[in-house]
Amino acid sequence: MVSEHSDATGGEASALALKILVAGGFGVGKTTLVGAVSEIRPLRTEELLSEAGQLVDDIDGVDHKTTTTVAMDFGRITIRSGLSLYLFGTPGQDRFWFLWDELSQGALGAVVLADTRRLEDCFPAVDYFEHRRIPFVVAVNCFAGARRHGAPDVSRALDLDRGTPVVLCDARDRDSGKEVLIRLVEYAGRMHTARLLDSVG
């Protein structure tokens, strides 16, 4: 997505805004990550967990969680002059997956947040992006008390395609989240360039 804005001299300067998804399982830290890195007040669509939802939402390991995203989170961050990222946090539960196809339209890539205590919860997101050939990185959110796993261990456990980056992060920390996003932009750029060259080669 490309937008134009005026520079200080009154001329037109080109600014690039890229769409990024932040995905993962229920309670993994998607809303937290978007809120931590966004330079604008993030848009959130959170609702209180209901008794009815207890029948379908697995809160084992995140029993302190009282709200859930029901549509999306939205934030914006400037990576450098002329390059901004629009961040769309996806809902984590299966019953909201119909929203993913809409949110993924035009996305450069995605961050799949993972919690090593519930690593299986990010399998659906990994499968989704692999099948649609959307570049993604796996960001392991280092929760207090969680067993530390190295990137190779997580990559093997998730059976990731070779070369898919795995990074450790703290979703609460702006600098940590920004490093994840920079890693994604670099990786997605390489993947899109390689596909373009393949298509014309």
C-alpha positions as CSV (number, residue, x, y, z in Angstrom):
1,M,0.0,0.0,0.0
2,V,1.5,3.3,-1.1
3,S,0.4,6.7,0.2
4,E,1.6,10.2,-0.7
5,H,2.2,13.1,1.6
6,S,3.7,16.6,1.2
7,D,7.3,17.2,2.2
8,A,8.6,20.4,4.0
9,T,9.2,22.2,0.7
10,G,5.6,21.8,-0.4
11,G,6.5,19.1,-3.0
12,E,5.2,15.5,-3.0
13,A,7.2,12.9,-1.2
14,S,6.4,9.2,-1.5
15,A,5.8,7.3,1.7
16,L,5.4,3.5,1.8
17,A,2.9,1.9,4.3
18,L,3.0,-1.9,4.6
19,K,0.3,-4.1,6.0
20,I,1.5,-6.6,8.6
21,L,-0.6,-9.2,10.5
22,V,0.1,-10.2,14.1
23,A,-1.4,-13.7,14.7
24,G,-1.1,-16.6,17.1
25,G,-3.1,-18.5,19.6
26,F,-5.5,-17.3,22.3
27,G,-3.8,-15.2,25.0
28,V,-0.3,-15.3,23.4
29,G,0.2,-11.5,23.5
30,K,-1.0,-10.2,20.1
31,T,-2.9,-7.2,21.6
32,T,0.0,-6.5,23.9
33,L,2.5,-6.4,21.0
34,V,0.4,-4.1,18.9
35,G,-0.1,-1.8,21.8
36,A,3.5,-1.8,22.8
37,V,4.9,-0.8,19.4
38,S,2.1,1.4,18.0
39,E,2.9,5.2,17.9
40,I,-0.8,5.9,17.8
41,R,-3.4,4.9,20.3
42,P,-4.2,1.4,19.1
43,L,-7.7,0.4,18.1
44,R,-8.9,-2.6,20.1
45,T,-12.0,-4.7,19.8
46,E,-11.8,-6.6,23.1
47,E,-14.8,-8.0,25.0
48,L,-15.0,-9.6,28.4
49,L,-14.9,-13.4,28.3
50,S,-18.3,-14.9,28.9
51,E,-19.4,-18.1,30.6
52,A,-20.7,-19.3,27.2
53,G,-17.2,-18.8,25.8
54,Q,-15.7,-21.0,28.4
55,L,-17.2,-24.0,26.5
56,V,-15.1,-23.2,23.4
57,D,-12.1,-21.1,24.7
58,D,-9.2,-23.0,26.2
59,I,-7.8,-20.8,28.9
60,D,-5.5,-23.4,30.4
61,G,-2.2,-21.6,31.1
62,V,-3.8,-18.1,30.6
63,D,-6.5,-18.3,33.3
64,H,-5.7,-14.7,34.3
65,K,-7.0,-13.5,31.0
66,T,-10.4,-11.7,31.2
67,T,-10.9,-10.3,27.7
68,T,-10.6,-11.4,24.1
69,T,-10.2,-9.8,20.7
70,V,-13.4,-10.3,18.7
71,A,-12.4,-8.5,15.4
72,M,-8.9,-7.1,15.3
73,D,-6.4,-4.8,16.9
74,F,-4.9,-2.0,14.8
75,G,-1.8,0.1,15.3
76,R,0.9,2.0,13.3
77,I,4.7,2.2,13.7
78,T,7.3,4.1,11.6
79,I,10.3,1.9,11.0
80,R,12.3,4.7,9.3
81,S,11.7,7.8,7.3
82,G,9.3,6.9,4.5
83,L,8.4,3.5,5.8
84,S,5.5,2.8,8.1
85,L,3.8,-0.4,9.1
86,Y,0.1,-0.8,9.6
87,L,-0.4,-3.6,12.2
88,F,-3.5,-5.8,12.3
89,G,-3.8,-8.2,15.2
90,T,-6.0,-11.1,14.4
91,P,-8.4,-12.8,16.8
92,G,-7.0,-16.1,18.2
93,Q,-10.1,-18.3,18.5
94,D,-11.2,-20.7,15.8
95,R,-14.7,-19.2,15.7
96,F,-13.3,-15.8,14.4
97,W,-11.3,-17.3,11.6
98,F,-13.6,-16.0,9.0
99,L,-12.1,-12.6,9.6
100,W,-8.6,-13.8,8.7
101,D,-9.1,-13.9,4.9
102,E,-10.3,-10.3,5.0
103,L,-7.4,-9.1,7.2
104,S,-4.8,-11.0,5.1
105,Q,-5.7,-9.2,1.8
106,G,-2.7,-7.2,0.7
107,A,-0.5,-8.1,3.7
108,L,3.3,-8.1,3.2
109,G,3.8,-10.7,5.9
110,A,2.9,-11.8,9.4
111,V,4.2,-12.3,12.8
112,V,3.1,-15.5,14.5
113,L,3.4,-15.1,18.2
114,A,4.2,-18.3,20.1
115,D,4.1,-19.3,23.8
116,T,6.3,-22.3,24.5
117,R,3.9,-23.4,27.2
118,R,1.2,-23.8,24.6
119,L,3.2,-24.1,21.4
120,E,0.5,-26.2,19.7
121,D,-1.8,-23.2,19.7
122,C,0.2,-21.5,16.9
123,F,0.0,-24.5,14.5
124,P,-3.2,-23.2,12.8
125,A,-1.6,-19.8,12.1
126,V,1.6,-21.4,10.8
127,D,-0.5,-23.6,8.5
128,Y,-2.6,-20.7,7.4
129,F,0.3,-18.6,6.2
130,E,2.3,-21.5,4.7
131,H,-0.7,-22.6,2.6
132,R,-1.3,-19.0,1.3
133,R,2.5,-18.4,0.8
134,I,2.4,-15.3,3.1
135,P,5.9,-14.8,4.5
136,F,6.0,-14.9,8.3
137,V,8.3,-15.0,11.3
138,V,7.7,-16.9,14.5
139,A,8.2,-14.7,17.5
140,V,8.5,-16.6,20.8
141,N,7.0,-14.4,23.5
142,C,9.2,-15.1,26.6
143,F,6.6,-15.3,29.4
144,A,7.9,-15.4,33.0
145,G,8.2,-19.0,34.2
146,A,8.1,-20.5,30.7
147,R,10.8,-22.9,29.8
148,R,13.3,-21.3,27.5
149,H,13.7,-22.9,24.1
150,G,16.2,-22.0,21.4
151,A,15.1,-21.0,17.9
152,P,16.2,-24.4,16.4
153,D,14.1,-26.3,18.9
154,V,11.0,-24.2,18.2
155,S,11.6,-24.5,14.4
156,R,11.7,-28.3,14.7
157,A,8.7,-28.5,17.0
158,L,6.6,-26.4,14.6
159,D,8.0,-28.2,11.5
160,L,8.7,-24.9,9.8
161,D,9.8,-24.5,6.2
162,R,13.6,-24.1,6.0
163,G,14.7,-20.5,6.5
164,T,11.5,-19.3,8.3
165,P,12.9,-17.1,11.0
166,V,12.3,-17.7,14.7
167,V,13.1,-14.9,17.1
168,L,12.7,-14.4,20.9
169,C,10.8,-11.4,22.1
170,D,9.0,-9.6,24.9
171,A,5.7,-8.5,23.6
172,R,5.5,-5.8,26.3
173,D,8.7,-4.1,25.2
174,R,8.6,-1.6,22.3
175,D,12.2,-2.1,21.2
176,S,11.8,-5.9,21.3
177,G,8.6,-5.7,19.2
178,K,10.2,-3.3,16.7
179,E,13.1,-5.7,16.2
180,V,10.6,-8.5,15.4
181,L,8.9,-6.3,12.8
182,I,12.2,-5.3,11.2
183,R,13.2,-8.9,10.9
184,L,9.8,-9.7,9.2
185,V,10.1,-6.8,6.7
186,E,13.6,-7.9,5.8
187,Y,12.6,-11.6,5.4
188,A,9.3,-10.8,3.5
189,G,11.2,-8.5,1.2
190,R,13.7,-11.2,0.3
191,M,10.9,-13.7,-0.2
192,H,8.8,-11.4,-2.5
193,T,11.9,-10.5,-4.5
194,A,12.8,-14.1,-5.0
195,R,9.3,-15.0,-6.2
196,L,9.3,-12.1,-8.6
197,L,12.6,-13.2,-10.1
198,D,11.3,-16.8,-10.4
199,S,8.2,-15.5,-12.2
200,V,10.2,-13.7,-14.8
201,G,13.1,-16.1,-15.0
